[in-house]
């Protein structure tokens, strides 16, 4: 809903197809390629019913649609062609705002102390290093708190956290230490999976620090946005 709020305040009309389901990324990560393909075909079918830009508030889902569909449909020419057509108009949320709309400020405001964690799929899968940072920097009234090792994985990694819990927990502990050392009261992320992982760890520590998706921060106290 926060994504819709921000996009509508930029003057856009937003459609959320009711038929959409999972893009298939968890199945792809698990090696269940038949299941991933089935979900991918459905997603492509739903998204092909419009020629509008597709905006995804998740680097992991974005990477799946933009890049990994090309891999799983490599031997299906018709599905591959349709996947590429969808990928060409698909953008992660921060990428769409900055690179397509030309926006770095959306009149969002907060008194929070913000630190930014770069989620792996957005950073490494989609090469989105500066776009989220520019949007965080554009939040009025915020205090920006540098986060040491902000581009280091939090340890979630989908099934990685399930298959290798000890390593995942150690990575999370290091990340939480850095967050607490930053002085921030809010950590901004672009993937809800990473956010859930870190928020759970902070909660277990009894920390009051919140983890919030970028869209939630940008939607807060927004008025008429500027496009320059």
C-alpha positions in Angstrom: 0.0 0.0 0.0 2.9 2.4 0.7 4.2 1.8 -2.9 0.8 2.6 -4.2 0.6 5.7 -2.1 4.0 7.0 -3.3 3.3 6.3 -7.0 -0.2 7.8 -6.8 1.2 11.0 -5.3 3.5 11.2 -8.3 0.4 11.3 -10.4 0.4 7.7 -11.6 -2.5 5.3 -11.9 -1.6 2.0 -10.2 -3.1 -1.4 -11.0 -2.5 -4.4 -8.8 -3.7 -7.5 -10.7 -5.6 -9.7 -8.3 -4.5 -12.9 -10.2 -0.8 -12.4 -9.3 0.8 -14.8 -6.9 4.4 -15.7 -6.0 6.9 -15.1 -8.8 8.6 -18.5 -8.1 11.8 -17.2 -6.6 11.6 -19.5 -3.5 11.1 -22.5 -5.6 14.0 -21.4 -7.9 16.3 -21.1 -4.9 15.3 -24.5 -3.7 16.1 -26.1 -7.1 12.4 -26.9 -7.7 12.6 -25.7 -11.3 9.3 -27.2 -12.5 7.5 -25.4 -9.7 9.4 -22.2 -10.5 8.5 -22.4 -14.1 4.8 -23.0 -13.4 4.7 -19.9 -11.2 6.8 -18.0 -13.7 4.4 -18.8 -16.6 1.5 -17.6 -14.5 3.3 -14.4 -13.5 4.2 -13.7 -17.1 0.6 -14.3 -18.2 -0.8 -11.9 -15.6 1.8 -9.2 -16.3 1.4 -9.5 -20.0 -2.2 -8.4 -19.8 -1.0 -4.8 -19.7 1.9 -2.9 -21.4 2.4 -0.6 -18.4 5.7 -0.6 -16.4 5.9 -3.2 -13.7 7.1 -1.9 -10.4 8.3 -4.4 -7.8 9.1 -3.4 -4.2 11.6 -6.3 -3.8 15.0 -6.8 -5.2 14.7 -10.6 -4.9 11.5 -10.7 -6.8 12.8 -8.1 -9.3 15.9 -10.1 -10.0 13.8 -13.2 -10.5 11.5 -11.5 -13.1 14.2 -9.5 -14.8 17.0 -12.0 -14.9 16.2 -15.5 -13.7 13.2 -16.1 -15.9 15.7 -15.9 -18.8 17.5 -18.8 -17.2 14.6 -21.1 -16.4 12.9 -20.6 -19.7 16.0 -20.9 -21.9 14.7 -24.1 -23.5 11.2 -22.8 -24.0 11.4 -20.2 -26.9 7.8 -18.9 -26.5 8.0 -18.5 -22.7 11.4 -17.0 -23.0 10.2 -14.4 -25.5 7.3 -13.4 -23.3 9.6 -13.3 -20.2 12.0 -11.0 -22.0 9.1 -8.7 -23.0 8.0 -8.4 -19.4 11.5 -8.0 -18.1 12.1 -5.0 -20.4 9.4 -3.0 -18.6 10.0 -4.3 -15.1 11.7 -2.1 -12.4 12.5 -2.4 -8.7 10.7 0.3 -6.8 13.7 2.6 -6.1 15.0 2.1 -9.6 11.7 3.2 -11.1 11.5 6.3 -8.9 15.0 7.5 -9.6 15.9 6.2 -13.0 12.5 6.4 -14.7 10.6 9.1 -12.9 13.7 11.2 -12.2 12.7 11.6 -8.5 14.9 11.6 -5.4 12.5 13.5 -3.1 8.8 12.6 -2.7 8.1 15.1 0.1 8.4 12.4 2.7 9.3 13.6 6.2 10.3 12.0 9.5 12.1 12.8 12.7 13.7 9.3 12.8 17.4 8.5 12.8 17.7 6.4 9.6 20.4 3.9 8.7 20.3 2.1 5.3 21.0 -1.6 4.7 21.7 -2.6 1.1 19.8 -5.9 0.5 21.8 -8.4 -1.5 19.4 -9.0 -4.5 18.9 -5.4 -5.2 22.6 -4.5 -4.8 24.2 -7.5 -6.5 21.4 -8.9 -8.6 20.1 -5.6 -10.0 23.1 -3.3 -9.4 21.1 -0.8 -7.4 23.7 0.9 -5.2 22.8 4.6 -5.4 19.0 4.8 -6.0 17.8 3.7 -2.6 20.5 5.8 -0.9 19.4 8.9 -2.8 15.8 8.4 -1.8 16.7 7.9 1.9 18.8 11.1 1.7 15.8 12.9 0.3 13.6 12.3 3.4 13.1 15.6 5.1 13.9 16.0 8.8 15.6 12.6 9.0 19.0 12.2 10.7 21.1 9.9 8.5 23.2 7.4 10.5 26.1 5.7 8.6 25.9 2.0 9.0 29.2 0.1 9.0 29.2 -2.8 6.6 25.9 -1.7 5.2 26.5 -3.7 2.0 27.2 -7.0 3.9 24.6 -9.7 3.9 22.3 -9.9 6.9 22.4 -13.7 6.7 18.9 -14.4 5.5 19.3 -15.5 1.9 16.0 -17.3 1.7 16.6 -21.0 2.2 20.2 -20.3 3.3 18.9 -19.3 6.7 17.1 -22.7 6.9 19.8 -24.9 5.5 22.7 -23.2 7.3 21.2 -21.7 10.5 24.4 -21.4 12.4 26.2 -19.4 9.7 23.0 -17.4 9.2 22.7 -16.6 12.9 26.3 -15.5 13.1 25.9 -13.2 10.1 22.8 -11.7 11.6 24.5 -11.2 15.0 27.3 -9.2 13.3 24.7 -7.2 11.3 22.7 -6.4 14.5 25.9 -5.3 16.3 26.6 -2.8 13.5 23.0 -1.5 13.5 23.1 -0.9 17.2 26.4 0.8 17.0 25.1 3.2 14.3 22.9 5.1 16.6 19.9 4.7 14.3 16.4 4.1 15.6 15.2 2.9 12.1 16.9 0.7 9.5 15.6 1.1 6.0 15.6 -1.9 3.6 14.3 -2.6 0.1 13.4 -6.3 0.7 10.9 -7.5 3.3 12.7 -10.8 3.7 15.8 -9.1 4.9 13.7 -6.8 7.0 11.9 -9.7 8.7 15.2 -11.4 9.5 16.8 -8.3 11.1 13.6 -7.2 12.8 13.2 -10.7 14.4 16.8 -10.5 15.6 16.4 -7.0 17.1 13.2 -8.1 18.8 14.9 -11.1 20.4 17.6 -8.7 21.7 14.9 -6.5 23.2 16.0 -3.6 21.0 13.6 -0.8 20.2 15.2 -0.3 16.7 12.7 -0.7 13.9 13.2 -2.1 10.5 11.1 -0.5 7.8 10.7 -0.9 4.0 11.8 2.1 2.0 8.3 2.5 0.6 6.9 2.8 4.1 9.4 5.6 5.0 8.7 7.4 1.7 4.9 7.3 2.1 5.1 8.8 5.6 4.0 12.4 5.9 4.2 12.8 2.1 2.5 15.8 0.5 2.6 16.9 -3.1 5.9 15.5 -4.4 8.4 17.3 -6.6 9.7 15.7 -9.7 13.0 17.5 -10.0 
